[in-house]
Amino acid sequence: MKQKIRNEEIEIDVVERRKQIGIEEKEILRKEKELTATIRLPAEAEAYKVEMIAHGKRTQTVEVAKAEAERIKMLGGADAYAIEAVGKAEAERMRMKAAAYKQYGEAAVMSLVLEALPKIAAEVAAPLSKTDEIVLNSCDDQLTCGVTKLVSQLPPAVHALTGVDVSKVLSKVPGAK
């Protein structure tokens, strides 16, 4: 009987241990599910979120670059069109001007020359307006020419070499003008 009781007790221990092993296995499965639910799934969700945000930003950057390129292309096209229109208008103006000159011939050219002549004269005379005095010398013989040339070149040469203005010095002499 004791042997039977002992066998039964051993059998009970074995059953208890099996049940304990089963409980521990179920606890391991529960912990794995808990880890999955609390750590792995949120980490995967965060990784997916970061990936989607990065993808969205990349797409946004690409689209902004495409839009900027299209804007630059359109601005260039508009500038080219404007330049072309100005060029055509200028060419048309010149063609019409040439036709008018051809029709009126020499009279049109003469009119243009007469219109431009005052402007040309003003441009030529502008430097002369800054001149204080003009002296014209003429000579008949060699000696007169030499003396005249020497006297006309002497004051500027002295002024250039020494810094003394001879004409101002001579104007201070009593009786000189």
FIDREN-130157 format. One record per residue: residue number from 1; x, y, z of N, C-alpha, C, O in turn. Coordinates in nm, 3 decimals, decimal comma. Each point is the difference from the previous one (the first is absolute). Last residue first. Example, Ala and Ser with C-alpha at 12.3 -4.5 7.8 and 13.67 -1.06 7.14 Angstrom:
<sites>
<2; <1,285; -0,225; 0,708>; <0,082; 0,119; 0,006>; <-0,077; 0,109; 0,073>; <0,051; 0,111; 0,017>>
<1; <-0,022; -0,683; -0,024>; <-0,089; 0,119; 0,000>; <0,090; 0,120; 0,000>; <0,104; -0,002; 0,066>>
</sites>
This chain:
<sites>
<177; <4,922; 14,423; -6,940>; <-0,139; -0,038; -0,001>; <-0,016; -0,149; 0,004>; <-0,112; -0,049; 0,000>>
<176; <0,497; 0,437; 0,180>; <-0,029; -0,113; -0,087>; <-0,148; -0,035; 0,010>; <-0,064; 0,022; 0,103>>
<175; <0,277; 0,325; 0,163>; <-0,007; 0,041; -0,139>; <-0,030; -0,113; -0,095>; <-0,024; 0,027; -0,118>>
<174; <0,234; -0,156; 0,583>; <-0,069; 0,126; -0,027>; <0,008; 0,036; -0,149>; <0,106; -0,007; -0,062>>
<173; <-0,111; -0,503; 0,237>; <0,100; 0,105; -0,030>; <-0,076; 0,128; -0,032>; <-0,094; -0,002; -0,079>>
<172; <-0,128; -0,414; 0,149>; <0,023; 0,076; 0,123>; <0,105; 0,111; -0,021>; <0,015; 0,088; 0,085>>
<171; <-0,131; -0,406; -0,425>; <-0,114; 0,087; 0,020>; <0,015; 0,085; 0,126>; <-0,068; 0,102; 0,014>>
<170; <0,389; -0,438; -0,128>; <0,013; 0,120; -0,085>; <-0,117; 0,095; 0,019>; <0,016; 0,121; -0,017>>
<169; <-0,026; -0,534; 0,241>; <0,113; 0,080; 0,053>; <0,013; 0,129; -0,078>; <0,020; 0,107; 0,058>>
<168; <-0,331; -0,420; -0,211>; <-0,047; 0,062; 0,124>; <0,108; 0,089; 0,061>; <-0,028; 0,107; 0,053>>
<167; <0,137; -0,358; -0,437>; <-0,097; 0,103; -0,036>; <-0,056; 0,069; 0,124>; <-0,027; 0,120; -0,005>>
<166; <0,323; -0,491; 0,053>; <0,070; 0,121; -0,045>; <-0,100; 0,111; -0,032>; <0,027; 0,116; 0,029>>
<165; <-0,050; -0,536; 0,311>; <-0,078; 0,049; -0,113>; <0,056; 0,136; -0,040>; <-0,025; 0,100; 0,067>>
<164; <0,254; -0,545; 0,187>; <-0,020; 0,146; 0,004>; <-0,076; 0,041; -0,125>; <0,040; -0,033; -0,111>>
<163; <0,125; -0,413; 0,204>; <-0,124; 0,025; 0,073>; <-0,030; 0,149; 0,012>; <-0,101; 0,037; 0,060>>
<162; <0,471; -0,289; -0,297>; <0,024; 0,060; 0,131>; <-0,125; 0,018; 0,083>; <0,009; 0,013; 0,123>>
<161; <-0,004; -0,224; -0,569>; <0,126; -0,038; 0,062>; <0,014; 0,050; 0,143>; <0,052; -0,072; 0,086>>
<160; <-0,438; 0,177; -0,354>; <0,008; -0,146; 0,011>; <0,126; -0,041; 0,074>; <-0,003; -0,096; 0,078>>
<159; <-0,057; 0,556; -0,179>; <-0,101; -0,044; 0,098>; <0,008; -0,151; 0,024>; <-0,010; -0,045; 0,114>>
<158; <0,276; 0,229; -0,451>; <0,050; 0,043; 0,131>; <-0,096; -0,048; 0,109>; <0,043; -0,049; 0,105>>
<157; <-0,180; -0,027; -0,545>; <0,116; -0,084; 0,031>; <0,055; 0,036; 0,138>; <0,031; -0,090; 0,078>>
<156; <-0,388; 0,349; -0,258>; <-0,042; -0,134; 0,043>; <0,117; -0,089; 0,037>; <-0,012; -0,081; 0,093>>
<155; <0,122; 0,524; -0,250>; <-0,075; -0,004; 0,128>; <-0,050; -0,139; 0,039>; <0,016; -0,038; 0,116>>
<154; <0,227; 0,083; -0,544>; <0,078; 0,024; 0,120>; <-0,084; -0,002; 0,129>; <0,037; -0,072; 0,092>>
<153; <-0,186; 0,040; -0,568>; <0,023; -0,125; 0,073>; <0,070; 0,020; 0,133>; <-0,003; -0,090; 0,085>>
<152; <-0,099; 0,453; -0,388>; <-0,127; -0,068; 0,030>; <0,021; -0,126; 0,083>; <-0,088; -0,039; 0,077>>
<151; <0,465; 0,295; -0,226>; <-0,077; 0,079; 0,096>; <-0,131; -0,073; 0,036>; <-0,043; 0,006; 0,115>>
<150; <0,315; -0,201; -0,449>; <0,069; -0,002; 0,127>; <-0,081; 0,072; 0,107>; <-0,016; -0,051; 0,111>>
<149; <-0,141; 0,063; -0,555>; <-0,012; -0,135; 0,054>; <0,063; -0,007; 0,139>; <-0,057; -0,059; 0,091>>
<148; <0,106; 0,457; -0,331>; <-0,141; -0,020; 0,038>; <-0,019; -0,135; 0,066>; <-0,068; -0,012; 0,102>>
<147; <0,489; 0,103; -0,286>; <-0,023; 0,082; 0,119>; <-0,142; -0,021; 0,050>; <-0,021; -0,018; 0,119>>
<146; <0,134; -0,195; -0,522>; <0,077; -0,056; 0,111>; <-0,026; 0,076; 0,128>; <-0,020; -0,062; 0,105>>
<145; <-0,171; 0,225; -0,505>; <-0,063; -0,128; 0,040>; <0,071; -0,058; 0,120>; <-0,065; -0,049; 0,092>>
<144; <0,253; 0,428; -0,291>; <-0,126; 0,034; 0,068>; <-0,068; -0,125; 0,051>; <-0,051; -0,002; 0,112>>
<143; <0,435; -0,059; -0,377>; <0,034; 0,060; 0,128>; <-0,126; 0,033; 0,080>; <-0,006; -0,029; 0,119>>
<142; <-0,033; -0,138; -0,567>; <0,049; -0,101; 0,093>; <0,024; 0,057; 0,139>; <-0,034; -0,064; 0,100>>
<141; <-0,338; 0,299; -0,419>; <0,140; -0,041; -0,013>; <0,040; -0,093; 0,113>; <-0,075; -0,020; 0,095>>
<140; <-0,376; 0,170; -0,138>; <0,043; -0,002; -0,140>; <0,145; -0,048; -0,013>; <0,034; -0,067; -0,097>>
<139; <-0,466; -0,032; 0,463>; <0,127; 0,066; -0,024>; <0,040; -0,017; -0,146>; <-0,036; -0,095; -0,069>>
<138; <-0,388; 0,057; 0,477>; <0,044; -0,032; -0,135>; <0,130; 0,075; -0,022>; <0,023; 0,106; 0,058>>
<137; <-0,383; -0,276; 0,367>; <0,120; 0,069; -0,047>; <0,027; -0,039; -0,143>; <-0,014; -0,116; -0,038>>
<136; <-0,401; 0,112; 0,437>; <0,043; -0,046; -0,131>; <0,119; 0,085; -0,043>; <-0,007; 0,123; 0,000>>
<135; <-0,270; -0,267; 0,481>; <0,089; 0,094; -0,067>; <0,044; -0,063; -0,130>; <0,050; -0,113; -0,002>>
<134; <-0,457; 0,068; 0,409>; <0,063; -0,062; -0,116>; <0,084; 0,107; -0,068>; <-0,049; 0,110; -0,028>>
<133; <-0,191; -0,212; 0,550>; <0,041; 0,091; -0,107>; <0,069; -0,079; -0,108>; <0,068; -0,099; 0,027>>
<132; <-0,312; -0,112; 0,338>; <-0,005; 0,141; 0,041>; <0,034; 0,093; -0,116>; <-0,067; 0,101; -0,022>>
<131; <-0,172; -0,610; 0,027>; <0,123; 0,073; -0,036>; <-0,016; 0,147; 0,038>; <-0,102; 0,062; -0,031>>
<130; <-0,242; -0,408; 0,058>; <0,086; 0,002; 0,118>; <0,131; 0,077; -0,025>; <0,080; 0,016; 0,092>>
<129; <-0,407; -0,101; -0,431>; <-0,062; 0,091; 0,097>; <0,083; 0,010; 0,128>; <-0,017; 0,094; 0,077>>
<128; <0,124; -0,397; -0,439>; <0,044; 0,138; -0,025>; <-0,060; 0,097; 0,101>; <0,057; 0,107; 0,023>>
<127; <-0,183; -0,570; -0,025>; <0,135; 0,021; 0,054>; <0,049; 0,144; -0,020>; <0,075; 0,051; 0,083>>
<126; <-0,507; -0,153; -0,264>; <0,005; -0,015; 0,145>; <0,141; 0,015; 0,056>; <0,016; 0,074; 0,097>>
<125; <-0,161; -0,080; -0,575>; <0,030; 0,128; 0,066>; <0,014; -0,014; 0,151>; <0,053; 0,091; 0,063>>
<124; <-0,175; -0,465; -0,340>; <0,132; 0,047; -0,043>; <0,040; 0,125; 0,077>; <0,116; 0,016; 0,035>>
<123; <-0,545; -0,192; 0,040>; <0,101; -0,094; 0,050>; <0,141; 0,044; -0,038>; <0,093; -0,014; 0,079>>
<122; <-0,457; 0,261; -0,247>; <0,008; 0,016; 0,145>; <0,107; -0,091; 0,059>; <0,074; 0,041; 0,088>>
<121; <-0,175; -0,082; -0,547>; <0,071; 0,125; 0,026>; <0,016; 0,022; 0,150>; <0,106; 0,046; 0,044>>
<120; <-0,365; -0,411; -0,179>; <0,141; -0,023; -0,034>; <0,081; 0,125; 0,032>; <0,108; -0,010; 0,058>>
<119; <-0,569; 0,042; -0,010>; <0,055; -0,089; 0,102>; <0,148; -0,024; -0,024>; <0,080; 0,000; 0,093>>
<118; <-0,322; 0,246; -0,418>; <0,020; 0,076; 0,124>; <0,059; -0,085; 0,113>; <0,081; 0,049; 0,079>>
<117; <-0,178; -0,272; -0,498>; <0,109; 0,096; -0,006>; <0,015; 0,084; 0,127>; <0,114; 0,018; 0,045>>
<116; <-0,467; -0,350; -0,165>; <0,112; -0,045; 0,083>; <0,111; 0,103; 0,009>; <0,082; -0,006; 0,091>>
<115; <-0,470; 0,080; -0,365>; <-0,046; -0,020; 0,138>; <0,115; -0,035; 0,092>; <0,002; 0,043; 0,116>>
<114; <0,081; -0,005; -0,578>; <-0,027; 0,132; 0,057>; <-0,050; -0,011; 0,145>; <0,029; 0,087; 0,083>>
<113; <0,040; -0,483; -0,325>; <0,129; 0,065; 0,022>; <-0,023; 0,136; 0,066>; <0,071; 0,036; 0,094>>
<112; <-0,452; -0,273; -0,225>; <0,067; -0,066; 0,113>; <0,132; 0,068; 0,032>; <0,032; 0,022; 0,117>>
<111; <-0,261; 0,126; -0,497>; <-0,074; 0,037; 0,120>; <0,065; -0,060; 0,124>; <0,013; 0,067; 0,102>>
<110; <0,153; -0,193; -0,521>; <0,039; 0,138; 0,031>; <-0,070; 0,048; 0,126>; <0,059; 0,070; 0,082>>
<109; <-0,184; -0,485; -0,248>; <0,135; -0,009; 0,052>; <0,048; 0,139; 0,040>; <0,060; 0,017; 0,106>>
<108; <-0,472; -0,040; -0,318>; <-0,009; -0,061; 0,133>; <0,137; -0,007; 0,065>; <0,015; 0,029; 0,118>>
<107; <-0,043; 0,120; -0,565>; <-0,058; 0,100; 0,088>; <-0,008; -0,054; 0,143>; <0,024; 0,075; 0,095>>
<106; <0,111; -0,355; -0,459>; <0,106; 0,088; 0,049>; <-0,053; 0,103; 0,098>; <0,073; 0,041; 0,090>>
<105; <-0,415; -0,417; -0,164>; <0,132; 0,007; -0,062>; <0,095; 0,094; 0,070>; <0,017; -0,003; 0,122>>
<104; <-0,498; -0,157; -0,063>; <0,033; 0,142; -0,011>; <0,141; 0,023; -0,051>; <0,036; 0,112; -0,035>>
<103; <-0,201; -0,556; 0,084>; <-0,108; 0,073; -0,067>; <0,040; 0,147; -0,021>; <-0,024; 0,056; -0,107>>
<102; <0,308; -0,338; 0,349>; <0,002; -0,038; -0,140>; <-0,103; 0,081; -0,078>; <0,023; 0,042; -0,113>>
<101; <-0,008; 0,004; 0,576>; <0,118; 0,063; -0,062>; <0,004; -0,030; -0,149>; <0,034; 0,085; -0,082>>
<100; <-0,370; -0,295; 0,331>; <-0,027; 0,144; -0,008>; <0,118; 0,071; -0,066>; <-0,020; 0,089; -0,082>>
<99; <0,068; -0,544; 0,169>; <-0,099; 0,020; -0,107>; <-0,030; 0,148; -0,017>; <-0,014; 0,049; -0,113>>
<98; <0,294; -0,172; 0,464>; <0,068; -0,018; -0,127>; <-0,096; 0,021; -0,117>; <0,036; 0,059; -0,102>>
<97; <-0,216; -0,055; 0,531>; <0,084; 0,118; -0,016>; <0,073; -0,007; -0,136>; <0,008; 0,100; -0,071>>
<96; <-0,257; -0,471; 0,203>; <-0,090; 0,109; -0,037>; <0,079; 0,129; -0,024>; <-0,032; 0,078; -0,090>>
<95; <0,269; -0,449; 0,247>; <-0,049; -0,028; -0,136>; <-0,089; 0,114; -0,048>; <0,010; 0,044; -0,114>>
<94; <0,142; -0,031; 0,557>; <0,109; 0,031; -0,094>; <-0,045; -0,024; -0,144>; <0,036; 0,076; -0,090>>
<93; <-0,336; -0,191; 0,429>; <0,020; 0,145; 0,000>; <0,108; 0,038; -0,101>; <-0,015; 0,096; -0,076>>
<92; <-0,057; -0,551; 0,149>; <-0,112; 0,058; -0,075>; <0,014; 0,151; -0,009>; <-0,027; 0,060; -0,104>>
<91; <0,337; -0,291; 0,369>; <0,022; -0,031; -0,141>; <-0,110; 0,061; -0,087>; <0,027; 0,055; -0,107>>
<90; <-0,077; -0,022; 0,570>; <0,112; 0,084; -0,044>; <0,028; -0,023; -0,148>; <0,023; 0,096; -0,075>>
<89; <-0,342; -0,370; 0,276>; <-0,051; 0,137; -0,008>; <0,108; 0,095; -0,050>; <-0,026; 0,088; -0,081>>
<88; <0,147; -0,534; 0,164>; <-0,087; 0,009; -0,117>; <-0,053; 0,141; -0,018>; <-0,007; 0,051; -0,112>>
<87; <0,264; -0,136; 0,496>; <0,082; -0,009; -0,121>; <-0,084; 0,012; -0,127>; <0,038; 0,069; -0,094>>
<86; <-0,260; -0,093; 0,507>; <0,069; 0,129; -0,013>; <0,085; 0,001; -0,126>; <0,001; 0,099; -0,074>>
<85; <-0,210; -0,502; 0,178>; <-0,100; 0,099; -0,038>; <0,064; 0,138; -0,018>; <-0,032; 0,071; -0,095>>
<84; <0,302; -0,422; 0,257>; <-0,035; -0,024; -0,140>; <-0,100; 0,106; -0,049>; <0,014; 0,052; -0,111>>
<83; <0,099; -0,051; 0,562>; <0,115; 0,046; -0,080>; <-0,030; -0,017; -0,148>; <0,032; 0,086; -0,082>>
<82; <-0,350; -0,253; 0,381>; <0,003; 0,147; 0,006>; <0,113; 0,054; -0,086>; <-0,018; 0,098; -0,073>>
<81; <-0,013; -0,564; 0,122>; <-0,112; 0,049; -0,080>; <0,001; 0,153; -0,004>; <-0,022; 0,060; -0,106>>
<80; <0,333; -0,272; 0,384>; <0,034; -0,022; -0,140>; <-0,109; 0,054; -0,091>; <0,029; 0,061; -0,103>>
<79; <-0,111; -0,054; 0,563>; <0,105; 0,097; -0,036>; <0,037; -0,013; -0,147>; <0,013; 0,100; -0,071>>
<78; <-0,312; -0,416; 0,242>; <-0,064; 0,132; -0,007>; <0,101; 0,108; -0,039>; <-0,030; 0,087; -0,081>>
<77; <0,192; -0,522; 0,155>; <-0,083; 0,004; -0,121>; <-0,066; 0,135; -0,018>; <-0,006; 0,053; -0,111>>
<76; <0,245; -0,130; 0,506>; <0,092; 0,008; -0,114>; <-0,077; 0,009; -0,131>; <0,036; 0,077; -0,089>>
<75; <-0,284; -0,152; 0,477>; <0,054; 0,137; 0,000>; <0,095; 0,020; -0,118>; <-0,004; 0,104; -0,066>>
<74; <-0,162; -0,536; 0,134>; <-0,106; 0,089; -0,049>; <0,047; 0,145; -0,003>; <-0,031; 0,074; -0,094>>
<73; <0,324; -0,398; 0,272>; <-0,021; -0,027; -0,142>; <-0,104; 0,096; -0,057>; <0,018; 0,055; -0,109>>
<72; <0,053; -0,050; 0,569>; <0,115; 0,059; -0,069>; <-0,016; -0,017; -0,151>; <0,029; 0,092; -0,076>>
<71; <-0,350; -0,301; 0,342>; <-0,013; 0,145; 0,011>; <0,112; 0,070; -0,076>; <-0,024; 0,095; -0,074>>
<70; <0,041; -0,562; 0,111>; <-0,106; 0,040; -0,093>; <-0,019; 0,152; 0,001>; <-0,021; 0,061; -0,105>>
<69; <0,318; -0,247; 0,415>; <0,054; -0,015; -0,135>; <-0,101; 0,045; -0,105>; <0,035; 0,066; -0,098>>
<68; <-0,176; -0,079; 0,543>; <0,096; 0,110; -0,019>; <0,060; -0,006; -0,140>; <0,017; 0,103; -0,065>>
<67; <-0,300; -0,455; 0,194>; <-0,077; 0,124; -0,016>; <0,093; 0,119; -0,025>; <-0,030; 0,085; -0,083>>
<66; <0,226; -0,500; 0,181>; <-0,064; -0,004; -0,132>; <-0,077; 0,129; -0,027>; <0,004; 0,054; -0,110>>
<65; <0,184; -0,106; 0,535>; <0,106; 0,019; -0,100>; <-0,059; -0,001; -0,141>; <0,040; 0,080; -0,085>>
<64; <-0,329; -0,181; 0,438>; <0,038; 0,142; 0,006>; <0,107; 0,029; -0,105>; <-0,006; 0,103; -0,067>>
<63; <-0,121; -0,549; 0,117>; <-0,106; 0,077; -0,064>; <0,030; 0,150; 0,003>; <-0,028; 0,071; -0,097>>
<62; <0,325; -0,364; 0,319>; <0,004; -0,025; -0,144>; <-0,104; 0,085; -0,072>; <0,028; 0,059; -0,105>>
<61; <-0,029; -0,050; 0,573>; <0,120; 0,066; -0,053>; <0,008; -0,017; -0,151>; <0,030; 0,096; -0,072>>
<60; <-0,377; -0,326; 0,297>; <-0,022; 0,145; 0,003>; <0,119; 0,075; -0,061>; <-0,019; 0,092; -0,079>>
<59; <0,059; -0,554; 0,134>; <-0,096; 0,030; -0,107>; <-0,025; 0,150; -0,007>; <-0,005; 0,058; -0,109>>
<58; <0,265; -0,207; 0,463>; <0,073; -0,019; -0,126>; <-0,090; 0,035; -0,118>; <0,042; 0,070; -0,093>>
<57; <-0,239; -0,071; 0,516>; <0,092; 0,114; -0,015>; <0,078; -0,010; -0,131>; <0,019; 0,101; -0,069>>
<56; <-0,298; -0,463; 0,180>; <-0,079; 0,121; -0,029>; <0,088; 0,122; -0,021>; <-0,022; 0,078; -0,093>>
<55; <0,225; -0,479; 0,233>; <-0,048; -0,014; -0,138>; <-0,080; 0,123; -0,042>; <0,015; 0,049; -0,112>>
<54; <0,120; -0,073; 0,556>; <0,117; 0,021; -0,087>; <-0,040; -0,010; -0,147>; <0,045; 0,079; -0,083>>
<53; <-0,374; -0,180; 0,400>; <0,033; 0,143; 0,007>; <0,117; 0,031; -0,093>; <-0,003; 0,100; -0,072>>
<52; <-0,115; -0,551; 0,121>; <-0,101; 0,072; -0,077>; <0,026; 0,150; -0,001>; <-0,017; 0,066; -0,102>>
<51; <0,296; -0,338; 0,367>; <0,021; -0,030; -0,142>; <-0,099; 0,077; -0,088>; <0,037; 0,054; -0,104>>
<50; <-0,090; -0,032; 0,570>; <0,121; 0,074; -0,041>; <0,026; -0,021; -0,150>; <0,035; 0,094; -0,071>>
<49; <-0,384; -0,347; 0,259>; <-0,035; 0,143; 0,001>; <0,118; 0,084; -0,050>; <-0,017; 0,088; -0,085>>
<48; <0,086; -0,547; 0,148>; <-0,084; 0,022; -0,117>; <-0,036; 0,149; -0,013>; <0,001; 0,056; -0,109>>
<47; <0,230; -0,186; 0,491>; <0,088; -0,013; -0,117>; <-0,079; 0,026; -0,128>; <0,048; 0,069; -0,090>>
<46; <-0,293; -0,087; 0,486>; <0,083; 0,121; -0,002>; <0,093; -0,002; -0,122>; <0,017; 0,102; -0,066>>
<45; <-0,272; -0,486; 0,147>; <-0,089; 0,109; -0,040>; <0,079; 0,131; -0,010>; <-0,022; 0,078; -0,093>>
<44; <0,247; -0,453; 0,257>; <-0,027; -0,016; -0,143>; <-0,089; 0,113; -0,052>; <0,021; 0,051; -0,109>>
<43; <0,057; -0,063; 0,566>; <0,125; 0,032; -0,070>; <-0,019; -0,012; -0,151>; <0,046; 0,085; -0,076>>
<42; <-0,406; -0,214; 0,356>; <0,017; 0,146; -0,002>; <0,129; 0,042; -0,073>; <0,002; 0,102; -0,069>>
<41; <-0,074; -0,569; 0,110>; <-0,100; 0,062; -0,086>; <0,010; 0,154; 0,002>; <-0,006; 0,063; -0,106>>
<40; <0,298; -0,315; 0,395>; <0,027; -0,025; -0,141>; <-0,100; 0,072; -0,091>; <0,041; 0,065; -0,095>>
<39; <-0,096; -0,024; 0,578>; <0,129; 0,051; -0,051>; <0,013; -0,017; -0,151>; <0,022; 0,098; -0,072>>
<38; <-0,421; -0,228; 0,335>; <0,048; 0,123; 0,064>; <0,127; 0,056; -0,064>; <0,023; 0,120; 0,008>>
<37; <-0,247; -0,528; -0,164>; <-0,100; 0,106; 0,006>; <0,058; 0,131; 0,053>; <-0,038; 0,107; -0,047>>
<36; <0,310; -0,495; 0,030>; <-0,040; 0,035; -0,136>; <-0,094; 0,119; 0,003>; <0,013; 0,093; -0,081>>
<35; <0,107; -0,276; 0,489>; <0,113; 0,071; -0,062>; <-0,035; 0,046; -0,141>; <0,031; 0,112; -0,041>>
<34; <-0,347; -0,382; 0,256>; <0,006; 0,130; 0,065>; <0,114; 0,084; -0,058>; <-0,018; 0,119; -0,028>>
<33; <-0,021; -0,560; -0,115>; <-0,109; 0,080; -0,056>; <-0,001; 0,140; 0,061>; <-0,027; 0,098; -0,069>>
<32; <0,335; -0,402; 0,243>; <0,036; 0,032; -0,139>; <-0,106; 0,087; -0,065>; <0,031; 0,097; -0,070>>
<31; <-0,120; -0,260; 0,498>; <0,104; 0,104; 0,006>; <0,041; 0,041; -0,141>; <0,020; 0,118; -0,029>>
<30; <-0,322; -0,479; 0,071>; <-0,065; 0,125; 0,040>; <0,101; 0,115; 0,001>; <-0,031; 0,110; -0,046>>
<29; <0,194; -0,540; -0,036>; <-0,077; 0,046; -0,115>; <-0,068; 0,133; 0,031>; <-0,004; 0,090; -0,083>>
<28; <0,225; -0,298; 0,436>; <0,098; 0,044; -0,101>; <-0,073; 0,054; -0,122>; <0,038; 0,105; -0,053>>
<27; <-0,300; -0,303; 0,381>; <0,050; 0,129; 0,049>; <0,103; 0,058; -0,098>; <0,002; 0,121; -0,025>>
<26; <-0,166; -0,551; -0,057>; <-0,105; 0,097; -0,030>; <0,042; 0,139; 0,047>; <-0,032; 0,100; -0,064>>
<25; <0,319; -0,450; 0,168>; <-0,002; 0,018; -0,146>; <-0,105; 0,103; -0,039>; <0,025; 0,085; -0,086>>
<24; <-0,009; -0,210; 0,536>; <0,117; 0,082; -0,035>; <0,006; 0,024; -0,151>; <0,033; 0,110; -0,043>>
<23; <-0,368; -0,397; 0,204>; <-0,028; 0,137; 0,043>; <0,116; 0,091; -0,039>; <-0,021; 0,111; -0,050>>
<22; <0,080; -0,565; -0,029>; <-0,104; 0,053; -0,090>; <-0,032; 0,145; 0,033>; <-0,014; 0,084; -0,088>>
<21; <0,299; -0,313; 0,376>; <0,069; 0,023; -0,128>; <-0,097; 0,060; -0,100>; <0,034; 0,092; -0,074>>
<20; <-0,216; -0,231; 0,480>; <0,084; 0,118; 0,022>; <0,074; 0,037; -0,129>; <0,010; 0,118; -0,034>>
<19; <-0,258; -0,511; 0,033>; <-0,092; 0,114; 0,001>; <0,080; 0,130; 0,018>; <-0,029; 0,101; -0,063>>
<18; <0,269; -0,492; 0,092>; <-0,048; 0,017; -0,138>; <-0,091; 0,120; -0,009>; <0,009; 0,081; -0,092>>
<17; <0,130; -0,204; 0,518>; <0,111; 0,057; -0,077>; <-0,041; 0,022; -0,145>; <0,033; 0,103; -0,058>>
<16; <-0,340; -0,322; 0,338>; <0,015; 0,140; 0,040>; <0,111; 0,069; -0,080>; <-0,016; 0,114; -0,045>>
<15; <-0,043; -0,571; -0,017>; <-0,112; 0,072; -0,060>; <0,011; 0,148; 0,035>; <-0,022; 0,086; -0,085>>
<14; <0,332; -0,366; 0,283>; <0,025; 0,004; -0,145>; <-0,110; 0,081; -0,068>; <0,028; 0,083; -0,086>>
<13; <-0,077; -0,169; 0,543>; <0,110; 0,096; -0,024>; <0,026; 0,016; -0,150>; <0,021; 0,111; -0,049>>
<12; <-0,329; -0,437; 0,176>; <-0,058; 0,132; 0,025>; <0,106; 0,107; -0,026>; <-0,029; 0,103; -0,061>>
<11; <0,165; -0,547; 0,045>; <-0,085; 0,028; -0,116>; <-0,060; 0,139; 0,014>; <-0,011; 0,072; -0,099>>
<10; <0,245; -0,235; 0,456>; <0,094; 0,030; -0,109>; <-0,079; 0,038; -0,124>; <0,036; 0,093; -0,073>>
<9; <-0,285; -0,239; 0,431>; <0,059; 0,130; 0,033>; <0,096; 0,044; -0,111>; <0,002; 0,116; -0,040>>
<8; <-0,185; -0,546; 0,013>; <-0,104; 0,100; -0,026>; <0,054; 0,141; 0,028>; <-0,031; 0,093; -0,074>>
<7; <0,304; -0,453; 0,179>; <-0,014; 0,008; -0,146>; <-0,102; 0,107; -0,038>; <0,018; 0,075; -0,096>>
<6; <0,026; -0,177; 0,549>; <0,119; 0,069; -0,047>; <-0,006; 0,016; -0,151>; <0,036; 0,106; -0,050>>
<5; <-0,369; -0,352; 0,250>; <-0,017; 0,142; 0,037>; <0,119; 0,079; -0,054>; <-0,015; 0,110; -0,053>>
<4; <0,036; -0,565; 0,000>; <-0,103; 0,053; -0,087>; <-0,020; 0,148; 0,028>; <-0,016; 0,081; -0,092>>
<3; <0,300; -0,322; 0,373>; <0,060; 0,012; -0,134>; <-0,099; 0,061; -0,095>; <0,039; 0,081; -0,084>>
<2; <-0,183; -0,178; 0,506>; <0,090; 0,114; 0,005>; <0,062; 0,023; -0,137>; <0,018; 0,113; -0,046>>
<1; <-0,277; -0,486; 0,096>; <-0,082; 0,117; 0,000>; <0,087; 0,125; 0,000>; <-0,026; 0,097; -0,071>>
</sites>
